[in-house]
């Protein structure tokens, strides 16, 4: 029988979810590109997989924004917004800490969530994650063909042959089921947008920030085996386990997964208080503040600076930024996602322009050390140095930030490779537009 469907509210969208089983440990399944909570329980494949997990855990299922029976309206959501949806589902399900199981493109959300909210992640399990984004003309051609062919039986047969040749070989009924599964999961436009965003997402800067015990599941001979093993090497202490089969797609085709996850979780315990966390850092600074202060005089400058502070704090509140420090005319704030930090920086630049001030800003996402509630480490230095490179009215970001906001609609202009004072190596810098 199909479990009851509920909806969590997240950033203006309704996210469909279900809770199955009564285990002591919560496990949330972040599906791959498409899912549908109604059609899945009517299929010949998913119920066995779900019920096996539900016998071991309190299982939380959901359809990602834009897929299945969750809201499909509005523009394509960034990875950070979709990660927030995951948090909203867990809140609605009264889950304070969960094992996060991600499959294929769902690994992007799972990794970002685990790195951003280590205190809420008991363990992280990844099925065929990809660290390095695709590139080249072949990717653009593949995406063009997907956009034009999505939903047709001919194209869905071709996709199934790549994702799961085992299922394809079973016969016409299975090919028809797969085509219908994808049709009720994703619209052509959203399938294109989600696949493009996944192909452009670079998880390599995020992976070292994962502190939760991590299990990487892979199938020998699958097209993404090497990528999965690469992910495992980039997460400290991650364990890679080979499972049955050789197909790239469909996690349910390896019946031992429940055993592997349960065994792994039973032997691992997440740190109660994390000593590091993934964060997006925003630094702002008034251009020519010394000269302007001398021109206005102390009293007038203090009044203008007070208006500046009020405007910056207004935008931080609007975009859910957390003020960490204010020194003179500069602000240091953190966000749980880079797209929101960029939008906030742009809004701050525009709003203070209205009172005759010119601002520069820098945004970086990285792993920060936590000391007595304060953030420290190389990532903080990178963010500050990037802000210092910006000209008046500019918002500069690192390549890490640019890669994580794929699909956001934010455009970037390359500013080249720069050396940052006191920071090892060189960094690619981009201006957000």
C-alpha positions as a LaTeX table, in Angstrom:
\begin{tabular}{lrrr}
\hline
Residue & $x$ (\AA) & $y$ (\AA) & $z$ (\AA) \\
\hline
Unk1 & 0.00 & 0.00 & 0.00 \\
Unk2 & 1.16 & 3.49 & $-0.79$ \\
Unk3 & 2.15 & 5.47 & 2.34 \\
Unk4 & 0.49 & 8.81 & 3.02 \\
Unk5 & 1.80 & 11.73 & 0.99 \\
Unk6 & 2.51 & 14.99 & 2.78 \\
Unk7 & 3.99 & 18.31 & 1.65 \\
Unk8 & 6.80 & 20.38 & 3.14 \\
Unk9 & 6.96 & 24.09 & 2.35 \\
Unk10 & 10.31 & 25.40 & 1.17 \\
Unk11 & 11.08 & 28.78 & $-0.43$ \\
Unk12 & 7.62 & 29.07 & $-1.94$ \\
Unk13 & 7.42 & 25.49 & $-3.20$ \\
Unk14 & 5.53 & 22.42 & $-1.95$ \\
Unk15 & 7.81 & 19.38 & $-1.71$ \\
Unk16 & 6.06 & 15.99 & $-1.59$ \\
Unk17 & 7.38 & 13.50 & 0.95 \\
Unk18 & 6.54 & 10.24 & 2.71 \\
Unk19 & 7.66 & 8.56 & 5.91 \\
Unk20 & 7.85 & 4.74 & 5.88 \\
Unk21 & 8.80 & 2.47 & 8.76 \\
Unk22 & 9.52 & 3.06 & 12.43 \\
Unk23 & 13.26 & 2.47 & 12.80 \\
Unk24 & 15.28 & 4.27 & 15.47 \\
Unk25 & 17.54 & 5.86 & 12.84 \\
Unk26 & 16.21 & 8.18 & 10.13 \\
Unk27 & 17.36 & 7.67 & 6.55 \\
Unk28 & 16.42 & 10.12 & 3.81 \\
Unk29 & 16.72 & 8.98 & 0.20 \\
Unk30 & 17.74 & 11.69 & $-2.26$ \\
Unk31 & 16.71 & 10.22 & $-5.64$ \\
Unk32 & 18.50 & 10.54 & $-8.93$ \\
Unk33 & 17.28 & 12.75 & $-11.78$ \\
Unk34 & 13.61 & 11.83 & $-11.56$ \\
Unk35 & 11.15 & 10.30 & $-9.14$ \\
Unk36 & 7.41 & 10.12 & $-8.52$ \\
Unk37 & 6.06 & 9.05 & $-5.14$ \\
Unk38 & 2.79 & 7.81 & $-6.64$ \\
Unk39 & 4.09 & 5.91 & $-9.66$ \\
Unk40 & 7.04 & 4.41 & $-7.74$ \\
Unk41 & 4.75 & 2.42 & $-5.42$ \\
Unk42 & 2.83 & 1.13 & $-8.44$ \\
Unk43 & 5.98 & $-0.07$ & $-10.19$ \\
Unk44 & 7.45 & $-3.58$ & $-10.11$ \\
Unk45 & 10.82 & $-2.34$ & $-8.78$ \\
Unk46 & 10.82 & 0.49 & $-6.24$ \\
Unk47 & 8.51 & $-0.94$ & $-3.52$ \\
Unk48 & 10.88 & $-3.80$ & $-2.66$ \\
Unk49 & 13.79 & $-1.38$ & $-2.36$ \\
Unk50 & 11.83 & 1.08 & $-0.21$ \\
Unk51 & 10.39 & $-1.62$ & 2.04 \\
Unk52 & 13.81 & $-3.18$ & 2.60 \\
Unk53 & 15.18 & 0.17 & 3.78 \\
Unk54 & 12.06 & 0.80 & 5.88 \\
Unk55 & 12.60 & $-2.47$ & 7.78 \\
Unk56 & 15.99 & $-1.13$ & 8.89 \\
Unk57 & 15.39 & 2.61 & 9.20 \\
Unk58 & 12.68 & 5.24 & 9.47 \\
Unk59 & 12.72 & 5.96 & 5.76 \\
Unk60 & 11.98 & 9.45 & 4.40 \\
Unk61 & 11.22 & 9.72 & 0.67 \\
Unk62 & 10.60 & 12.87 & $-1.37$ \\
Unk63 & 10.25 & 14.18 & $-4.89$ \\
Unk64 & 12.75 & 16.93 & $-5.62$ \\
Unk65 & 11.49 & 20.36 & $-6.59$ \\
Unk66 & 10.39 & 20.27 & $-10.23$ \\
Unk67 & 10.01 & 16.48 & $-10.30$ \\
Unk68 & 7.25 & 13.97 & $-9.62$ \\
Unk69 & 4.37 & 15.42 & $-7.63$ \\
Unk70 & 6.33 & 18.27 & $-6.05$ \\
Unk71 & 5.78 & 21.80 & $-7.35$ \\
Unk72 & 7.01 & 22.27 & $-10.91$ \\
Unk73 & 6.26 & 25.97 & $-11.33$ \\
Unk74 & 8.83 & 28.75 & $-11.49$ \\
Unk75 & 12.41 & 28.86 & $-12.71$ \\
Unk76 & 14.88 & 26.03 & $-12.32$ \\
Unk77 & 16.20 & 26.03 & $-8.74$ \\
Unk78 & 19.87 & 26.17 & $-7.87$ \\
Unk79 & 21.62 & 23.35 & $-6.05$ \\
Unk80 & 21.55 & 25.28 & $-2.78$ \\
Unk81 & 17.76 & 25.81 & $-3.04$ \\
Unk82 & 17.25 & 22.13 & $-3.70$ \\
Unk83 & 19.48 & 21.37 & $-0.72$ \\
Unk84 & 17.23 & 23.62 & 1.39 \\
Unk85 & 14.27 & 21.56 & 0.20 \\
Unk86 & 15.96 & 18.51 & 1.69 \\
Unk87 & 16.27 & 20.32 & 5.01 \\
Unk88 & 12.62 & 21.41 & 4.86 \\
Unk89 & 11.51 & 17.79 & 4.29 \\
Unk90 & 13.57 & 16.61 & 7.27 \\
Unk91 & 12.09 & 19.38 & 9.44 \\
Unk92 & 8.55 & 18.47 & 8.36 \\
Unk93 & 9.27 & 14.81 & 9.15 \\
Unk94 & 10.57 & 15.78 & 12.64 \\
Unk95 & 14.04 & 14.48 & 11.84 \\
Unk96 & 16.92 & 16.15 & 13.68 \\
Unk97 & 19.65 & 13.85 & 12.36 \\
Unk98 & 19.57 & 11.42 & 9.44 \\
Unk99 & 21.59 & 9.12 & 7.26 \\
Unk100 & 21.58 & 10.82 & 3.85 \\
Unk101 & 21.52 & 8.39 & 0.92 \\
Unk102 & 22.04 & 10.03 & $-2.47$ \\
Unk103 & 21.84 & 8.37 & $-5.89$ \\
Unk104 & 23.59 & 9.69 & $-9.01$ \\
Unk105 & 22.68 & 13.38 & $-9.46$ \\
Unk106 & 21.09 & 13.28 & $-5.97$ \\
Unk107 & 24.64 & 12.91 & $-4.65$ \\
Unk108 & 25.21 & 16.60 & $-5.39$ \\
Unk109 & 22.45 & 17.61 & $-2.95$ \\
Unk110 & 23.51 & 14.98 & $-0.43$ \\
Unk111 & 27.17 & 16.07 & $-0.39$ \\
Unk112 & 26.34 & 19.78 & $-0.12$ \\
Unk113 & 23.88 & 19.11 & 2.71 \\
Unk114 & 26.33 & 16.91 & 4.64 \\
Unk115 & 29.11 & 19.50 & 4.33 \\
Unk116 & 26.83 & 22.40 & 5.26 \\
Unk117 & 24.94 & 20.70 & 8.11 \\
Unk118 & 27.36 & 18.18 & 9.67 \\
Unk119 & 25.47 & 18.23 & 12.96 \\
Unk120 & 22.34 & 16.92 & 11.20 \\
Unk121 & 24.10 & 14.25 & 9.14 \\
Unk122 & 24.61 & 10.94 & 10.93 \\
Unk123 & 26.24 & 9.37 & 7.86 \\
Unk124 & 26.48 & 9.97 & 4.12 \\
Unk125 & 25.95 & 7.20 & 1.55 \\
Unk126 & 26.59 & 7.93 & $-2.14$ \\
Unk127 & 25.61 & 5.71 & $-5.07$ \\
Unk128 & 27.66 & 6.52 & $-8.19$ \\
Unk129 & 28.61 & 10.11 & $-7.35$ \\
Unk130 & 30.48 & 12.26 & $-9.87$ \\
Unk131 & 33.13 & 14.77 & $-8.79$ \\
Unk132 & 34.44 & 16.20 & $-12.05$ \\
Unk133 & 31.95 & 17.96 & $-14.37$ \\
Unk134 & 31.59 & 16.96 & $-17.99$ \\
Unk135 & 32.84 & 19.32 & $-20.65$ \\
Unk136 & 33.26 & 19.60 & $-24.38$ \\
Unk137 & 31.11 & 19.66 & $-27.49$ \\
Unk138 & 29.82 & 16.13 & $-26.86$ \\
Unk139 & 28.04 & 17.29 & $-23.69$ \\
Unk140 & 26.27 & 20.12 & $-25.50$ \\
Unk141 & 25.19 & 17.74 & $-28.25$ \\
Unk142 & 23.94 & 15.16 & $-25.76$ \\
Unk143 & 21.93 & 17.82 & $-23.93$ \\
Unk144 & 20.47 & 19.12 & $-27.19$ \\
Unk145 & 19.33 & 15.62 & $-28.12$ \\
Unk146 & 17.85 & 15.15 & $-24.65$ \\
Unk147 & 15.86 & 18.38 & $-24.91$ \\
Unk148 & 14.48 & 17.43 & $-28.32$ \\
Unk149 & 13.87 & 13.73 & $-27.68$ \\
Unk150 & 12.78 & 13.55 & $-24.04$ \\
Unk151 & 9.66 & 11.46 & $-23.57$ \\
Unk152 & 9.69 & 9.75 & $-26.97$ \\
Unk153 & 9.97 & 5.98 & $-26.80$ \\
Unk154 & 12.93 & 6.02 & $-29.18$ \\
Unk155 & 14.97 & 8.39 & $-27.01$ \\
Unk156 & 13.95 & 6.72 & $-23.74$ \\
Unk157 & 15.05 & 3.35 & $-25.13$ \\
Unk158 & 18.42 & 4.87 & $-25.98$ \\
Unk159 & 18.73 & 6.37 & $-22.50$ \\
Unk160 & 17.83 & 3.06 & $-20.84$ \\
Unk161 & 20.44 & 1.20 & $-22.90$ \\
Unk162 & 23.06 & 3.52 & $-21.43$ \\
Unk163 & 21.77 & 3.69 & $-17.85$ \\
Unk164 & 20.67 & 0.11 & $-17.39$ \\
Unk165 & 21.31 & $-2.34$ & $-20.23$ \\
Unk166 & 20.22 & $-5.11$ & $-17.85$ \\
Unk167 & 16.72 & $-3.65$ & $-17.55$ \\
Unk168 & 16.61 & $-2.85$ & $-21.27$ \\
Unk169 & 17.30 & $-6.50$ & $-22.13$ \\
Unk170 & 14.32 & $-7.75$ & $-20.12$ \\
Unk171 & 11.84 & $-6.81$ & $-22.80$ \\
Unk172 & 9.25 & $-4.39$ & $-24.12$ \\
Unk173 & 7.24 & $-4.07$ & $-20.90$ \\
Unk174 & 10.30 & $-2.96$ & $-18.97$ \\
Unk175 & 11.24 & $-0.43$ & $-21.66$ \\
Unk176 & 7.72 & 0.97 & $-21.58$ \\
Unk177 & 7.81 & 1.16 & $-17.77$ \\
Unk178 & 11.08 & 3.09 & $-17.88$ \\
Unk179 & 9.79 & 5.54 & $-20.47$ \\
Unk180 & 6.66 & 6.21 & $-18.39$ \\
Unk181 & 8.74 & 6.49 & $-15.21$ \\
Unk182 & 10.81 & 9.27 & $-16.76$ \\
Unk183 & 7.74 & 10.97 & $-18.28$ \\
Unk184 & 5.93 & 11.22 & $-14.94$ \\
Unk185 & 9.14 & 12.25 & $-13.20$ \\
Unk186 & 10.42 & 15.07 & $-15.38$ \\
Unk187 & 9.17 & 17.47 & $-18.05$ \\
Unk188 & 11.44 & 17.91 & $-21.10$ \\
Unk189 & 12.51 & 21.40 & $-20.01$ \\
Unk190 & 13.28 & 20.35 & $-16.44$ \\
Unk191 & 15.09 & 17.19 & $-17.56$ \\
Unk192 & 17.31 & 19.39 & $-19.71$ \\
Unk193 & 17.94 & 21.95 & $-16.95$ \\
Unk194 & 18.67 & 19.31 & $-14.30$ \\
Unk195 & 21.06 & 17.38 & $-16.53$ \\
Unk196 & 22.85 & 20.56 & $-17.60$ \\
Unk197 & 23.27 & 21.70 & $-14.00$ \\
Unk198 & 24.59 & 18.27 & $-13.00$ \\
Unk199 & 27.07 & 18.26 & $-15.88$ \\
Unk200 & 28.40 & 21.67 & $-14.77$ \\
Unk201 & 28.61 & 21.03 & $-11.01$ \\
Unk202 & 32.13 & 20.56 & $-9.66$ \\
Unk203 & 32.03 & 18.92 & $-6.23$ \\
Unk204 & 35.80 & 18.71 & $-5.76$ \\
Unk205 & 36.11 & 21.86 & $-3.59$ \\
Unk206 & 33.21 & 20.68 & $-1.39$ \\
Unk207 & 34.20 & 17.04 & $-0.82$ \\
Unk208 & 37.05 & 17.68 & 1.68 \\
Unk209 & 34.57 & 19.60 & 3.88 \\
Unk210 & 32.44 & 16.48 & 4.45 \\
Unk211 & 32.96 & 15.30 & 8.02 \\
Unk212 & 30.20 & 12.69 & 8.26 \\
Unk213 & 31.16 & 9.01 & 7.97 \\
Unk214 & 30.84 & 8.33 & 4.24 \\
Unk215 & 30.14 & 5.18 & 2.24 \\
Unk216 & 30.55 & 5.25 & $-1.55$ \\
Unk217 & 28.75 & 2.49 & $-3.47$ \\
Unk218 & 29.79 & 1.63 & $-7.02$ \\
Unk219 & 29.40 & $-1.09$ & $-9.63$ \\
Unk220 & 32.42 & $-2.50$ & $-11.37$ \\
Unk221 & 32.36 & $-1.83$ & $-15.11$ \\
Unk222 & 29.82 & 0.99 & $-14.94$ \\
Unk223 & 30.63 & 4.20 & $-16.90$ \\
Unk224 & 31.07 & 6.17 & $-13.65$ \\
Unk225 & 33.05 & 3.67 & $-11.60$ \\
Unk226 & 36.25 & 5.75 & $-11.77$ \\
Unk227 & 34.36 & 8.90 & $-10.79$ \\
Unk228 & 32.85 & 7.21 & $-7.74$ \\
Unk229 & 36.25 & 5.99 & $-6.59$ \\
Unk230 & 37.64 & 9.51 & $-7.13$ \\
Unk231 & 34.95 & 10.91 & $-4.83$ \\
Unk232 & 35.88 & 8.38 & $-2.15$ \\
Unk233 & 39.53 & 9.51 & $-2.21$ \\
Unk234 & 38.53 & 13.15 & $-1.71$ \\
Unk235 & 36.39 & 12.62 & 1.43 \\
Unk236 & 38.49 & 11.96 & 4.51 \\
Unk237 & 37.96 & 8.42 & 5.76 \\
Unk238 & 35.37 & 7.51 & 3.11 \\
Unk239 & 34.88 & 3.82 & 2.41 \\
Unk240 & 34.25 & 2.56 & $-1.14$ \\
Unk241 & 32.28 & $-0.67$ & $-1.51$ \\
Unk242 & 31.63 & $-2.54$ & $-4.74$ \\
Unk243 & 28.07 & $-3.81$ & $-5.12$ \\
Unk244 & 26.53 & $-6.32$ & $-7.53$ \\
Unk245 & 25.80 & $-5.49$ & $-11.14$ \\
Unk246 & 27.55 & $-3.35$ & $-13.74$ \\
Unk247 & 24.86 & $-0.83$ & $-14.76$ \\
Unk248 & 25.20 & 2.88 & $-14.09$ \\
Unk249 & 21.58 & 3.49 & $-13.14$ \\
Unk250 & 18.91 & 2.25 & $-10.74$ \\
Unk251 & 20.07 & 1.70 & $-7.22$ \\
Unk252 & 17.32 & $-0.89$ & $-6.64$ \\
Unk253 & 19.08 & $-3.42$ & $-8.89$ \\
Unk254 & 21.58 & $-4.25$ & $-6.11$ \\
Unk255 & 19.53 & $-6.03$ & $-3.39$ \\
Unk256 & 22.39 & $-6.03$ & $-0.89$ \\
Unk257 & 22.40 & $-2.22$ & $-0.53$ \\
Unk258 & 20.19 & $-2.28$ & 2.58 \\
Unk259 & 22.62 & $-4.66$ & 4.27 \\
Unk260 & 25.64 & $-2.55$ & 3.32 \\
Unk261 & 24.09 & 0.69 & 4.57 \\
Unk262 & 22.84 & $-0.83$ & 7.82 \\
Unk263 & 26.21 & $-2.44$ & 8.51 \\
Unk264 & 28.05 & 0.80 & 7.80 \\
Unk265 & 25.77 & 2.97 & 9.94 \\
Unk266 & 25.92 & 0.52 & 12.85 \\
Unk267 & 29.70 & 0.80 & 12.94 \\
Unk268 & 29.99 & 4.55 & 12.56 \\
Unk269 & 29.06 & 7.52 & 14.73 \\
Unk270 & 28.95 & 11.13 & 13.55 \\
Unk271 & 30.77 & 13.79 & 15.56 \\
Unk272 & 28.38 & 15.60 & 17.90 \\
Unk273 & 30.09 & 18.96 & 17.55 \\
Unk274 & 31.81 & 19.55 & 14.18 \\
Unk275 & 35.17 & 21.32 & 14.17 \\
Unk276 & 34.71 & 22.46 & 10.60 \\
Unk277 & 31.84 & 23.37 & 8.32 \\
Unk278 & 31.24 & 24.28 & 4.69 \\
Unk279 & 30.12 & 27.89 & 4.35 \\
Unk280 & 29.72 & 30.59 & 1.73 \\
Unk281 & 31.53 & 33.74 & 2.81 \\
Unk282 & 30.69 & 37.30 & 1.77 \\
Unk283 & 33.03 & 40.22 & 2.37 \\
Unk284 & 32.09 & 43.82 & 1.55 \\
Unk285 & 34.07 & 47.03 & 1.72 \\
Unk286 & 33.42 & 50.69 & 0.85 \\
Unk287 & 35.62 & 51.96 & $-1.97$ \\
Unk288 & 37.56 & 55.13 & $-1.09$ \\
Unk289 & 36.22 & 55.26 & 2.47 \\
Unk290 & 39.23 & 57.12 & 3.90 \\
Unk291 & 38.99 & 59.92 & 1.35 \\
Unk292 & 35.21 & 60.14 & 1.77 \\
Unk293 & 35.52 & 60.36 & 5.56 \\
Unk294 & 38.05 & 63.18 & 5.29 \\
Unk295 & 35.79 & 65.00 & 2.84 \\
Unk296 & 32.65 & 64.78 & 5.00 \\
Unk297 & 34.10 & 65.16 & 8.47 \\
Unk298 & 33.69 & 62.81 & 11.42 \\
Unk299 & 30.07 & 63.51 & 12.29 \\
Unk300 & 28.66 & 63.36 & 8.75 \\
Unk301 & 30.74 & 60.28 & 8.00 \\
Unk302 & 29.40 & 58.47 & 11.07 \\
Unk303 & 25.85 & 59.27 & 10.00 \\
Unk304 & 26.49 & 58.02 & 6.47 \\
Unk305 & 28.21 & 54.92 & 7.80 \\
Unk306 & 25.21 & 54.24 & 10.03 \\
Unk307 & 22.90 & 54.35 & 6.99 \\
Unk308 & 25.30 & 52.02 & 5.16 \\
Unk309 & 25.21 & 49.53 & 8.02 \\
Unk310 & 21.42 & 49.59 & 8.11 \\
Unk311 & 21.16 & 48.93 & 4.37 \\
Unk312 & 23.67 & 46.06 & 4.49 \\
Unk313 & 21.89 & 44.45 & 7.43 \\
Unk314 & 18.54 & 44.82 & 5.69 \\
Unk315 & 19.82 & 42.84 & 2.71 \\
Unk316 & 21.52 & 40.25 & 4.93 \\
Unk317 & 18.19 & 39.64 & 6.64 \\
Unk318 & 16.37 & 39.43 & 3.30 \\
Unk319 & 18.78 & 36.85 & 1.89 \\
Unk320 & 19.20 & 34.96 & 5.20 \\
Unk321 & 22.83 & 35.86 & 5.68 \\
Unk322 & 24.42 & 35.75 & 9.12 \\
Unk323 & 26.58 & 38.72 & 10.10 \\
Unk324 & 29.87 & 37.46 & 11.55 \\
Unk325 & 31.89 & 40.63 & 11.93 \\
Unk326 & 31.81 & 44.34 & 11.20 \\
Unk327 & 35.06 & 46.24 & 11.17 \\
Unk328 & 34.93 & 49.91 & 10.22 \\
Unk329 & 33.20 & 50.03 & 6.86 \\
Unk330 & 33.42 & 46.33 & 6.01 \\
Unk331 & 31.11 & 43.39 & 6.64 \\
Unk332 & 31.83 & 39.68 & 6.92 \\
Unk333 & 28.77 & 37.42 & 6.60 \\
Unk334 & 28.04 & 33.76 & 5.91 \\
Unk335 & 25.35 & 32.00 & 3.91 \\
Unk336 & 24.35 & 28.37 & 3.48 \\
Unk337 & 24.46 & 28.73 & $-0.30$ \\
Unk338 & 26.48 & 30.73 & $-2.86$ \\
Unk339 & 23.66 & 31.95 & $-5.11$ \\
Unk340 & 21.97 & 33.70 & $-2.20$ \\
Unk341 & 25.28 & 35.31 & $-1.19$ \\
Unk342 & 25.78 & 36.66 & $-4.72$ \\
Unk343 & 22.22 & 38.03 & $-4.89$ \\
Unk344 & 22.72 & 39.66 & $-1.50$ \\
Unk345 & 26.04 & 41.22 & $-2.55$ \\
Unk346 & 24.45 & 42.61 & $-5.71$ \\
Unk347 & 21.53 & 44.02 & $-3.72$ \\
Unk348 & 23.91 & 45.61 & $-1.20$ \\
Unk349 & 25.99 & 47.21 & $-3.95$ \\
Unk350 & 22.85 & 48.66 & $-5.53$ \\
Unk351 & 21.24 & 49.87 & $-2.30$ \\
Unk352 & 24.29 & 51.70 & $-0.92$ \\
Unk353 & 24.77 & 53.28 & $-4.32$ \\
Unk354 & 21.55 & 55.12 & $-3.56$ \\
Unk355 & 23.25 & 56.98 & $-0.69$ \\
Unk356 & 26.31 & 57.87 & $-2.75$ \\
Unk357 & 28.62 & 55.04 & $-1.66$ \\
Unk358 & 30.48 & 52.59 & $-3.87$ \\
Unk359 & 30.96 & 49.06 & $-2.60$ \\
Unk360 & 33.16 & 46.13 & $-3.55$ \\
Unk361 & 32.35 & 42.54 & $-2.59$ \\
Unk362 & 33.86 & 39.06 & $-2.70$ \\
Unk363 & 32.23 & 35.64 & $-2.36$ \\
Unk364 & 33.88 & 32.28 & $-1.74$ \\
Unk365 & 32.63 & 28.85 & $-0.63$ \\
Unk366 & 34.96 & 26.66 & 1.35 \\
Unk367 & 35.66 & 24.62 & 4.45 \\
Unk368 & 36.03 & 26.77 & 7.57 \\
Unk369 & 37.42 & 25.82 & 10.95 \\
Unk370 & 35.15 & 26.57 & 13.90 \\
Unk371 & 36.76 & 28.01 & 17.05 \\
Unk372 & 34.48 & 29.16 & 19.87 \\
Unk373 & 31.73 & 29.80 & 17.35 \\
Unk374 & 33.99 & 31.85 & 15.06 \\
Unk375 & 35.13 & 30.88 & 11.57 \\
Unk376 & 38.78 & 30.71 & 10.58 \\
Unk377 & 41.02 & 29.08 & 8.01 \\
Unk378 & 42.17 & 29.47 & 4.42 \\
Unk379 & 38.62 & 29.86 & 3.08 \\
Unk380 & 38.14 & 33.02 & 5.14 \\
Unk381 & 41.40 & 34.45 & 3.82 \\
Unk382 & 40.41 & 33.62 & 0.24 \\
Unk383 & 37.07 & 35.40 & 0.59 \\
Unk384 & 38.68 & 38.53 & 2.03 \\
Unk385 & 41.40 & 38.63 & $-0.63$ \\
Unk386 & 38.91 & 38.17 & $-3.48$ \\
Unk387 & 36.86 & 41.08 & $-2.15$ \\
Unk388 & 40.00 & 43.23 & $-2.06$ \\
Unk389 & 40.55 & 42.56 & $-5.78$ \\
Unk390 & 37.10 & 43.86 & $-6.74$ \\
Unk391 & 36.61 & 47.28 & $-8.25$ \\
Unk392 & 33.87 & 49.71 & $-7.32$ \\
Unk393 & 30.44 & 48.16 & $-7.82$ \\
Unk394 & 31.90 & 44.71 & $-8.52$ \\
Unk395 & 31.04 & 41.35 & $-6.98$ \\
Unk396 & 33.93 & 38.95 & $-7.52$ \\
Unk397 & 33.65 & 35.20 & $-6.90$ \\
Unk398 & 35.95 & 32.20 & $-7.04$ \\
Unk399 & 35.57 & 29.37 & $-9.53$ \\
Unk400 & 34.17 & 27.23 & $-6.69$ \\
Unk401 & 31.25 & 29.61 & $-6.33$ \\
Unk402 & 30.66 & 29.84 & $-10.06$ \\
Unk403 & 30.50 & 26.06 & $-10.43$ \\
Unk404 & 28.07 & 25.63 & $-7.53$ \\
Unk405 & 25.48 & 28.09 & $-8.88$ \\
Unk406 & 25.02 & 26.39 & $-12.23$ \\
Unk407 & 21.43 & 26.84 & $-13.38$ \\
Unk408 & 20.89 & 29.97 & $-11.27$ \\
Unk409 & 20.78 & 32.34 & $-14.24$ \\
Unk410 & 23.70 & 34.34 & $-12.81$ \\
Unk411 & 26.21 & 35.21 & $-15.52$ \\
Unk412 & 29.94 & 35.62 & $-15.00$ \\
Unk413 & 32.76 & 37.45 & $-16.69$ \\
Unk414 & 36.20 & 35.90 & $-16.37$ \\
Unk415 & 38.78 & 38.01 & $-14.58$ \\
Unk416 & 41.66 & 35.61 & $-15.00$ \\
Unk417 & 43.98 & 33.73 & $-12.68$ \\
Unk418 & 45.11 & 35.67 & $-9.62$ \\
Unk419 & 47.49 & 35.16 & $-6.74$ \\
Unk420 & 45.95 & 36.00 & $-3.38$ \\
Unk421 & 48.23 & 37.47 & $-0.74$ \\
Unk422 & 49.06 & 34.93 & 1.93 \\
Unk423 & 47.10 & 32.14 & 0.17 \\
Unk424 & 48.94 & 29.26 & $-1.58$ \\
Unk425 & 48.52 & 28.76 & $-5.32$ \\
Unk426 & 46.57 & 30.81 & $-7.82$ \\
Unk427 & 42.79 & 31.28 & $-8.10$ \\
Unk428 & 40.45 & 31.81 & $-11.03$ \\
Unk429 & 38.27 & 34.82 & $-10.33$ \\
Unk430 & 34.99 & 35.85 & $-11.99$ \\
Unk431 & 32.75 & 38.91 & $-11.83$ \\
Unk432 & 29.07 & 38.16 & $-11.19$ \\
Unk433 & 26.65 & 40.04 & $-13.45$ \\
\hline
\end{tabular}
